Amino acid sequence: MPEMRTLGEFIVEKQNDFPHASGDLSSLISSIRLAAKIVNREINKAGLVDITGAIGTENVQGEAQQKLDVYANDKFKAALEARDQVCGVASEEEDEAVAFNKELNKNAKYVVLMDPLDGSSNIDVNVSVGTIFSIYRRVSPIGTPPTQEDFLQPGNKQVAAGYVVYGSSTMLVYTTGKGVNGFTYDPSIGTFCLSHENMMIPDSGTIYSINEGNYIRFPMGVKKYIKYCQENVPEEKRPYTSRYIGSLVSDFHRNLLKGGIYLYPSTQSHPSGKLRLLYECNPMAFIMEQAGGIATDGQGRIMDIKPTELHQRVPFFVGSKHMVNKVEQFLKEYPES
């Protein structure tokens, strides 16, 4: 029987990879673990208590906020503020970045960007949702309030990123730039245990994930790629399988394990794409690259984009490297259509 390692043990074991962090990064990830357990508990009660449905307000993107969006946002903020490693957070659910002003956070070295509950509109129908997080070392002087520049760093400056998928089992997957590891939550003992060590995505797969309901609004290069997937793919001698859940974390997680590509291109109504660079694309790109895959906006590497605003949107193509390379070929062949 293989030795069981908990997330806490694994974090301590890997501390030597980051001597400059002196345990701060490990403690920060532990606070995310705690918040994830609390949110997981509430998600598992959805339908039994009044925590599903829209709250009656919209976030800065104009999307209806769900009750669990607000709940998850509050819990992750509280967990991060309770430690002395984080000086501020930026969230998909907040108009502006939030500075932590307690004495405890005064000398913190890190900022966290997050989508506290990705896919929350699926809660009512019992479909998997998730949390996405991204960690940066601040660039402003320690001891001062965090600035906009701390949050508007390119993805290649991330020191850690990860996601939690709340599904048939709950998993926390993260990277610190030394590979990708996954931990499955055991509710009987309240602990995340290492279940997927050194996760790697296959170089190619047979799954493509895209909202084909928007087909007529896609760029021609994307339309051509979808037709390529649906017909006899020359390399595979058979068509690919379309799988789209509508929760980024869920679609990404499946493709990471099985091989595949996730596409969210620009459309006529969202010419810059719909997914957020800082809260969704950068952290997922970091994980995918560490797992041997590729993440691009169709023109170049996602993590090399210099952000200009907190809620910036970009087209997003992520997954197995051969599949992402192929869609990039189609986009270059049909550049302005």
Salt bridges, closest charged atoms under 4 A:
GLU13 OE2 - ARG5 NH1 2.73
ASP24 OD2 - LYS109 NZ 3.47
GLU42 OE2 - ARG41 NE 3.09
GLU42 OE2 - LYS45 NZ 3.22
ASP50 OD1 - LYS67 NZ 2.73
GLU63 OE2 - ARG276 NH1 3.21
GLU92 OE2 - ARG276 NH2 2.89
GLU94 OE2 - LYS77 NZ 2.77
GLU103 OE2 - LYS106 NZ 3.98
GLU197 OE2 - ARG5 NH2 3.03
ASP203 OD1 - LYS321 NZ 3.98
GLU235 OE2 - LYS326 NZ 3.78
ASP251 OD1 - ARG254 NH2 2.92
GLU280 OE1 - ARG276 NE 3.41
GLU289 OE1 - ARG301 NH2 2.86
ASP304 OD1 - ARG301 NH1 2.99
